[in-house]
Amino acid sequence: MRILSVNVGTPVDAEWAGNLKRTAIDKRAVAHRVAVLANGLTGDARADEKNHGSPKSAVYAYAREDYDWWERELGRELRHGQFGENLTTTGIDVNEALIGERWRVGTALLEVTGPRTPCVVFRNWMDEPGWVKRFTQAGRPGAYLRVVELGELGVGDDVQLVSRPEAGVSVADHFRARNGDRDALRRILTVPGHDAKWDEMAGRVLLG
């Protein structure tokens, strides 16, 4: 389990980038080691701080294995950073990571907080028919992480699983349940201590 690519980007003006007309989704690989601060990687920035500025989404990770799957689906090559991720990984199923599990990457400690939500900027950036629906149906969202301990990381660093909840909600199930998947929601309801929001959703989705 290691980092294949470290990707950063800064905001640029773009007419297709939703209401804000500005985006930093175009992440590019860097070869040097980067500092990991509380709000993400040095050299990386967000255009939409309102929707993407939470400490819970300081770092975004996406797996090369999922890119390979998408390349077959789309019939085109996808470079590291294409989906706007900061860390392109290999050897780890990012979507099956549990919310709350922690990774040591370089000297930084990161905690999985949840899945990525596809938005209009992502849709327009990819320029693929029905992209939001296809991305949602595929159930390969990648994971957001918050920074628990500051440090630095770089290409080739191992992703070390430091801790993992004994029972928890996977990134994939969180994503699917939030999009109305009843089986995923039922699995979440069996997790001891699950967030009360899932019970509220179950009342609407399963009993409604």
Phi, psi and omega in degrees: 000116183207173180268121177275326184206141173249125190233134179225162179201159177236154184298141174225156177285138179205122182299333184274358188272060174061204182291329183287333182059030181207140184206156174235027184290338182280085180274140181236145183291142174238147183268337183277161175287147182236148177283142177253113181256176184300329182258012176128201185275142174299134180093355179251148180211167179238141176277318183260084182292332181297316184260343184232014185261007182289143174302336180289344179239038183294326182226139178241130181242138176222143186270139175300327179298324177286325173300317180300320177297316180294325178300320177292322180292318187267342181071031177209159181284146178232120182278163173300134182091356183301324181270006178085016181279152176275325182237119172263120187253166170215147178084007179224133178276091184303323184288337178265004173297148179266141175303126180101348177287153186239140180241136169265118179235115189062231177258001180270152175244123183241148180236130179292129182243340180159181182273163174282145175252121180293139183233179182295326179294316178299317179300311182291324178297318182284329178054048177241137180303132177059035189300313182300316179295316181294317179298319180294314181295329181292331178066034179235067190277343189076173188234139169272150179223148172256159182267116179270317177229131178293159179177210175215157180211167180198175180301136178093349179295144175288150169257107183259124177283110184273317180207154182210132178304142178299323175220130183201181181260127179283157176303316182296316180294322176302313181295312182294316181298319180296338179257020171092010179284113185291322180296317178296320179295319178297320178297320179296323182294341179274352181281121179301135177074018180297155182300141182297340181298331180289327176294320178296319178294320180300323179298328180274317187277316185270330184251348183288000000 
